[in-house]
Amino acid sequence: AVVEETPDTKSLVFTIPPALQQAFRYKPGQFLTLRLPVGGRWLPRCYSMSSAPGMDESPRVTVKRVQDGRGSNWVCDKLEAGSQIEVLPPSGVFTPHNIHVPLLLIAAGSGVTPVMSILKTALKTGTGPVTFFYANRSESDVIFAAELRELLAANPDRLTLVHWLESLQGLPNSRALATVFKPMAATHSAYICGPGPFMDAVHEGLSKAKFDHHNVHTEVYNSLTGDPFVDVEHEAVTEEEAADAAHVEVELDGETHELAWPRSRTLIDIMLAAGLDAPYSCLEGECGSCACTLTEGTVDMENAGALDPDDIADGYILGCQSRPTSDKLKIEF
């Protein structure tokens, strides 16, 4: 289905083939990568899921038309119910570590998409209070307005909904945001998604409100320049490379694998060379598909684009960008 949420926003509801149901299981806050045939070439674009796992029967992404945005305009103009499109499995690390803790969810405009997935999951399966701060230009720009009213009516004791409308209140500044956020600083974990200037103001507001940076999580959007749908050849590790290689233990899907990790190779490269089903999409550091946790050792990351400083502080690294700088490492996917 294709659902018109606002005049410039549409949701795409996917039917997943039965054989791929397991591969398309997802966590709240994750995204899908679509391969769009735009202007005679393939254009990869990442769109967050607004559906909630275990609640919505089918995965759904929500796309807002962006001025001069090739991907968003093509989606809003061309896709209709019955269309077929190539999609990579779910990816992303913008998902709560603990759905039961008190949550402060913060979004602006179409940044509501992954936040909506987290919100619905928290209210359905979590136990803590949830505050949702949602900024928009005007009332007509509020995506999921009706659904938010329904969620508020169904969860009056757990959900606090704060709308900020630029048409009435102006742009939110860090001082005003700090006033809103301060009562939750010692208790809540914050999850933020929206345009860059908005997120800068939010981060400054959270800092003024004395939020611990470990409790602040940001979704980072970056455009892909390569084509993650094209298979990449990976050469086996040579004896010469193995001679000076680091030793890494990689936990993947509940199994531990011990590998030689040459200093010049990335983690995803050596995992694929070893025949492991390593999670990756873009190999550029921009999508977050290969995000994993470094529990021992050190690495150098050429590009940390998909991770924010708080993710890195929590131990996340990108497998496609990481090369070893210590002799022994342990990593968990």
N, C-alpha and C positions, 0 to 999 in steps of 0.2 A: 504494500500500500504506500501511497504518497499522501501525507497529511499536511495541510496548510495550517501552520501554527499562528503566524502573523502574515501581513501582506508581503514581507520579505524573508520569511523563514519557513522552511519545509522539513518535515521528518520523513525519513525513508525507513520503512519497516521491511525487514528481510525474511524471506522463507529460506531456511538453511536445508540443503539436501540431507536426508536421514543419515547417510554415511559420514557426514561431517559434523554431526551434532556435538560429539565429544570435543572435536578440535575447536569448536566455536563457543565452548563454555567460557565465561568471562567473569571478572570481578567488577564491582561498582567503581566507576571512574575511569575505566579503560576505554580504548578507542579502536576503530577499524581503519585500515588503509584501503582506499578504493583506487582502482585503476580506471581513469576517465579518458575516453577517446575524444580529446579536444583539439580542434584545429589541425587534424591530420597527424597528430602524435599522441603518445600515451602520457598522461599526466597523473602521477601518484599524489593523492591527497589524504591526509589523516583527519578523521572526524570522530569526535567523542560520542559514546553511546549515552542516550538519555533514558534508555530502558534500564530496568533493574533485574538482575539475575534472580530467578526463583519467583518473580512477581509478574513480569511481562512474558507472554508466551513466546514472542519473537524479538530478536535484537533490533534496536532502532537507533539510528543516528539522526541528529538534527543539524541542519545546515542553514546559516544565515547568509543572505546575499551580501557580498562585499563589493563596493564600487571598484571596477576594473579587476575583480577577482575571477580569473578564468575558470577555476574549479567550481566555486560556489555558484556562479552564474549559469554554468553548464548544467549543474545538478538541478537548480531551481527551474530552468527553462526546458530541459530535455527529458528528464527522468519522469516516468509515469508508472502506474501499477502494471505489472507484467514484464517490466524491463529486466534484463539480465545484466549483471555487472560482476567483474572480477574483484574479489575481496580477499585480503590476507586475514589470518586469524587474529583475535584480540591481542592487544599489547598495551603497555603503559604501567607506570608505577604510582599514578595519582589515585591511590586507593587506600582506605583506612587500614591501619595495622590492627586496630581493635574497634569494632563497630559498636561496642557497648559503652565506651567512654563518652562524656559530654562533648558535643561537637559544635563548633562555630563554622558554618559554611558561608562563604563569601563569594558572590559572583556579580558580574556586570554584563549586560547584553547577552550575547550568545554563549558567554562563559558559563551560563546556567546549565549547559548540556551535561557535563560530567558530574556537576554538583547535584543535579536532579537525580541522577542514578544513585549517588551516595545517600541523598536525603531519603529517597523511598526505601532503600535497603535498611538504613538506620532505624526508620520508623517501623518497618516490618519485622526485622530480626534483632535489632538492638534494644537496649534497655535505658540508655541515658537520655538526658534532655538534649534537644537540638535547637540551635538558633540559626536562622537563615537570613542573612543580610543580602538584599538583591537590589542593585542599582540599574536604572534604565533612564533613557532620555525623557520618555513620557509614558503615560498609562497604556497607550496603544502599542508600545514597544515591549510590553511585558510578555515574554514567552512562557507558556504553560500557566497562564493566569488562572484559568478555571481549575486546572488540576491542583494548583497550589491552594486554592480556596477549599477544595475537597479534602486535601491532606490536613489543612488547619482545622477544619470542622471535625474530622475523624480523630485528631490527636491534640485536643486543646490543652491537655495537661503536660505534653512533652514538646510541642513545637511552638516556637516563637518566630513569627515572620515579620521582618522589618523591610519595608519597601523604601527605597530612596529614589525620588524622581527629580532628574535635573531640571525639568520644566517648572518645578515648584521650589526645590531646595538648592539649585545650582549644583556645580560639580562637588563631589565629596572631597574634603581636604583632610589631611592627616590629623589635625587637631580635633575635628568633629568625629572622625572615625575612632580616635583614641578614647573619646568619651563614651561612645557606644560599646567598644570592646573591653574597656577596663574591668567591669564587673566579672568578666569571664577569664581573666588572665591567668588566674591560679588553678583553674579547673578544666578548661576546655582545650581541645586540639583544633587548630584552624586549618581549613582547606580552601584555597583561593584559586579562582580562574576568571580571567577577563583581559581586557586590553592592557598593554604595557604601562601607560601612565596611571591607570586605575590601580594596577597591582603595586606600582611604586608607592602610591599614596597609602594603600592598605598596609604594606610592609612597614612604612614609617609610622602609621597609626598603631599597629600591633607592637612595635618597638616602644613607642611612647606609653602604651598601656601596660608595658612590662611583661609581654608574652615571652616565654622561653622559646628560643629559635628552634629547638628540637620539636616543639609542638606546632610548628608552622610549615605547611606543605603547599607547594605551588605547582600548578599545571603549566608546562612550558610548551608553546606551539612554535614549531619551526617548519619552513617549507623544505621539501625534499628536492634535491637537484638530480639525483640518479633515479634508476628504476629498480625498486626492490622486488619486482616481480620476475626479474631475469636472474636465472641461476648463475652463480659465480664459481669458477674452478678454483680448487684449493690444493696446493701441492703438499705432498707428505713431508714431514720433518726429516731432513738429511742427517747423516751421521755427524757431519761437521757442525751443523746447527745444534744438535743434541749435546755435543761435547761441553759447551759452555751454557747450556740451558738451565733455567730455573726449574724447580719441581713444584707442581701445583696439584692439589686435591680439589676436584670439582664435584660438587653434589648437584645432580640433575635428576629430577623425577624420582627422588628417593634413593638413587644409586650414587655411589662414590667412584669416581674415575681418577686414576693417577696418571699424569701426563708430563712429558718434558716440554717446557715452554721456552723456546728460543727468545732471546732478548729483542730481536727485530720483528717478531710476529705478534699479532693480536691474539687475544684469548679465543675469539670466535673462529679465527683462522685455524688455530691448532686443534680446536674441538671438531671442526668440520673435516680437517685432514685426518683425524682419528676415527672418523665415521660416526661421530655423535650427532644426535638430532638437536643441534644448538639453536636456541631461539634467536632470530634476527630478521630484520627487514631491510633497512636502508643502507647499513654499513657506513653511514656518514656521521653517526652520533646524534642524529636529529629526531629519531622516532621513539627511542627508549625501549624498543622491543627486547634488546639484549641486556637490559639492566639486571644486575645481580649484586650480591652483598659480599664484600671483601672482609673476611673474618680474621685473616692472618696474612701478614706480609704487606708489601707496598707496590704500587703501580704508578706509571705515568700515563695520563690520559691526554691524547692529542686534542680532543674536542669533547667537552662535557656539555654540549648544547642542550640535550634533553633533560639534564639534571640541574636543579637549582642548588645553591650553596647548602641549604638545609638537607637535601637528599644526600649530598656528598658527606656532610657532617654525620649523617646516620649510617655511613658505610657503603652507600651505593656506588657502583662503578658501571661503566658501559663496556661490555665485553668486546665490542667491535673497535674500540678506541684505546684499549688498555694494553700496555706492554709491561713486563715485570721489571722491577728495580730492586727486588730482594731475591734471595736464593730459594726460599720456601714460601708458598702461599696456599691459602685455603679460600675457596669461593663457593657460595651457595646460590643456586637459581631457584 
